[in-house]
């Protein structure tokens, strides 16, 4: 009995995270963390993976594009990422000059190496899949709340046979912007976000591999209003030390 009490106190003493307590998961008989708000969970993830994912890397992806649940075409893209806020996609042949650059809170679309469109684009996906581990906690919350994620809300449920936390929504709410986090491995495994055109985009991160001190997604499914729109599979993932300046600052 004394040994068990000592163990409990040791476990409690090891937790120094704000607004978090150790609880017992009845179904798995394992210890799990609990959080009072979505912000608490975001802060925990920030500490757990701070500067852990590769800061800069390249990869390619094969895409299947769907319409009415059927594949209508395929494509191949090539990407470069530098966290926290630089991302480039070259569509098809890299020499074609057809690409888009996401930088800070904007996107720059190029066609045949000529700038054709500039738009505001905070790229929440880039933030949640790695950028937030290179930002301060208050900055993460501010950016998400600006994009209508309610970080005061947190709930939990089972999904695909795994236990998850949901930041920004209660179970059954499919219309609020929300972030799903696995309780098993603390990965973001689903994001639901309302697009500017009113459609709901449901993004699930189906497969991943360990990379650097974090992980990289290797398969992602995008659903628009419940129907599959695109499935992406990533390969040839390579960490890099530095990108040439023109990667994210193209010269016309």
C-alpha positions in Angstrom: 0.0 0.0 0.0 2.8 2.4 0.9 4.6 1.6 -2.3 1.4 2.4 -4.3 0.9 5.7 -2.5 4.6 6.6 -3.1 4.2 5.8 -6.8 1.1 8.0 -7.1 2.9 11.0 -5.5 5.8 10.5 -7.8 3.5 10.6 -10.8 1.7 13.7 -9.6 5.0 15.4 -8.8 6.3 14.8 -12.4 3.5 16.8 -13.9 4.2 20.6 -14.1 1.9 21.6 -17.0 -0.6 24.3 -16.4 -4.2 23.2 -15.8 -3.4 19.5 -16.3 -3.8 16.6 -14.0 -3.0 12.9 -14.1 -6.0 10.6 -14.4 -6.6 6.9 -14.9 -7.9 5.7 -18.2 -10.4 2.9 -17.1 -10.4 1.1 -20.5 -6.6 0.8 -20.9 -5.6 1.1 -17.2 -3.0 3.6 -18.2 -2.3 7.1 -17.1 -3.5 9.9 -19.3 -3.4 13.7 -19.2 -6.5 15.8 -18.8 -6.9 19.4 -19.9 -9.4 22.2 -19.0 -9.3 24.0 -22.3 -8.1 23.5 -25.9 -5.4 26.1 -25.2 -4.0 23.9 -22.4 -3.7 21.0 -24.9 -2.0 23.2 -27.5 0.5 24.4 -24.9 1.2 20.8 -24.0 1.8 19.9 -27.7 4.0 23.0 -28.1 6.2 21.9 -25.2 6.3 18.2 -26.3 7.3 18.8 -29.9 9.0 22.2 -29.6 11.6 22.5 -32.5 11.2 18.7 -32.9 9.9 18.4 -36.5 12.4 19.0 -39.3 12.6 22.7 -39.7 13.3 22.5 -43.4 12.6 19.6 -45.8 11.4 18.7 -49.2 9.0 16.0 -50.4 7.0 14.9 -53.4 3.4 13.7 -53.5 1.1 11.7 -55.7 -2.5 12.9 -55.8 -5.8 11.3 -56.6 -8.5 13.9 -57.4 -12.1 12.8 -56.9 -15.5 13.9 -58.2 -18.7 12.1 -56.9 -16.6 9.5 -55.1 -14.7 8.5 -58.3 -11.1 9.3 -59.3 -11.2 11.8 -62.2 -7.5 12.5 -62.6 -4.1 12.1 -60.9 -1.2 14.5 -60.4 2.2 14.9 -58.9 3.5 17.8 -56.9 6.8 18.7 -55.4 7.0 20.7 -52.1 9.4 22.6 -49.9 8.7 23.6 -46.3 10.6 25.8 -43.9 8.8 26.2 -40.6 7.1 28.2 -39.2 5.6 29.9 -42.2 7.2 29.1 -45.6 5.7 26.6 -48.0 6.1 26.1 -51.7 4.3 23.7 -54.1 5.5 23.1 -57.6 2.7 21.6 -59.8 4.0 18.9 -62.1 7.3 19.5 -63.8 9.4 21.8 -61.7 10.7 23.6 -64.8 7.2 24.7 -65.9 7.1 27.7 -63.6 3.6 26.7 -62.2 3.8 27.0 -58.4 2.4 28.6 -55.3 4.3 30.1 -52.4 2.8 30.5 -48.9 4.7 32.9 -46.8 3.7 34.5 -43.6 -0.1 35.1 -44.0 -0.2 35.3 -47.8 -0.1 33.1 -50.9 1.5 34.0 -54.2 0.4 32.0 -57.3 2.7 31.8 -60.3 2.0 30.6 -63.8 4.9 30.1 -66.2 7.0 31.9 -63.6 4.8 35.0 -63.6 2.9 36.2 -60.6 -0.8 36.0 -61.3 -2.5 36.2 -57.9 -1.8 37.3 -54.4 -4.2 36.6 -51.5 -4.4 36.5 -47.7 -3.9 32.9 -46.6 -2.9 32.1 -43.0 -2.5 28.4 -43.9 -3.8 26.8 -40.7 -2.7 23.4 -42.0 1.0 24.4 -42.1 0.6 25.9 -38.6 -0.9 22.8 -37.0 1.3 20.2 -38.8 4.6 21.7 -37.7 4.7 25.5 -37.8 3.3 25.8 -34.2 6.3 24.0 -32.9 8.4 26.9 -34.0 6.1 29.6 -32.5 5.4 30.9 -29.0 2.3 29.6 -27.3 0.3 32.9 -27.2 1.1 33.4 -30.9 -0.4 29.9 -31.8 -3.6 30.7 -29.9 -3.9 34.1 -31.4 -3.6 32.8 -35.0 -6.1 30.0 -34.4 -8.7 32.3 -32.8 -8.3 34.7 -35.7 -9.3 31.9 -38.0 -12.4 31.1 -35.7 -11.0 28.2 -33.7 -12.5 28.4 -30.2 -9.5 27.3 -28.1 -11.4 27.6 -24.8 -13.4 24.5 -25.9 -12.2 20.9 -25.5 -14.0 17.6 -25.6 -13.1 13.9 -26.2 -14.5 10.9 -27.8 -13.5 7.7 -29.7 -12.9 7.9 -33.5 -11.6 5.0 -35.7 -11.1 2.9 -32.5 -8.8 5.5 -30.9 -9.3 8.0 -28.2 -9.1 11.7 -29.2 -9.3 15.2 -27.9 -11.2 17.7 -29.9 -10.2 21.4 -29.7 -12.9 23.8 -30.7 -16.0 21.6 -30.7 -18.2 19.2 -28.7 -18.8 15.7 -29.9 -21.3 15.7 -32.8 -20.5 19.3 -33.8 -19.3 19.1 -37.5 -19.7 22.8 -38.4 -17.2 24.4 -36.0 -13.5 24.7 -36.8 -11.8 22.0 -34.8 -8.6 20.1 -34.3 -8.5 16.4 -33.4 -5.5 15.1 -31.4 -4.7 11.4 -30.7 -4.4 10.6 -27.0 -2.1 7.7 -27.9 0.7 9.5 -29.7 -0.2 13.2 -29.4 -0.5 13.8 -33.2 -3.0 16.0 -34.9 -5.0 13.4 -36.8 -7.9 15.5 -38.1 -8.8 19.1 -38.9 -12.3 20.4 -39.8 -12.4 23.9 -41.1 -15.0 26.1 -42.8 -13.7 27.5 -46.1 -14.2 31.0 -47.3 -16.8 29.7 -49.9 -18.9 28.1 -47.1 -17.9 24.5 -47.7 -16.6 22.4 -44.8 -13.2 20.8 -45.4 -12.5 17.7 -43.4 -8.8 16.7 -43.4 -7.6 13.4 -42.0 -4.0 12.4 -41.6 -4.1 8.7 -42.2 -0.4 7.7 -42.2 2.9 9.2 -40.9 6.5 8.3 -40.4 9.0 9.5 -37.8 11.3 12.2 -39.1 14.0 14.2 -37.3 12.7 14.4 -33.7 9.1 14.5 -34.7 7.0 13.0 -37.5 5.8 13.8 -41.0 2.4 12.9 -42.5 2.6 10.5 -45.5 -1.1 10.2 -46.4 -3.8 12.8 -46.2 -7.4 12.7 -47.2 -9.4 15.8 -48.0 -13.2 15.7 -47.9 -15.4 18.7 -48.9 -18.9 18.6 -47.4 -18.5 14.9 -46.7 -17.3 13.8 -50.1 -13.7 12.8 -50.9 -12.0 15.6 -52.9 -8.4 14.6 -52.9 -6.1 11.9 -51.4 -2.4 12.8 -51.2 0.5 10.3 -50.6 3.9 11.8 -49.7 7.3 10.3 -50.5 11.0 11.1 -50.9 11.0 13.1 -47.7 14.4 14.8 -47.2 15.6 17.2 -44.5 17.7 20.1 -45.8 20.0 22.6 -44.0 19.1 25.7 -46.0 17.0 26.6 -49.1 18.3 28.9 -51.8 16.9 32.4 -51.4 14.8 32.1 -54.5 12.8 29.1 -53.2 10.5 31.4 -51.3 11.4 34.7 -53.0 11.2 33.9 -56.7 12.8 36.3 -59.2 10.4 37.0 -62.1 
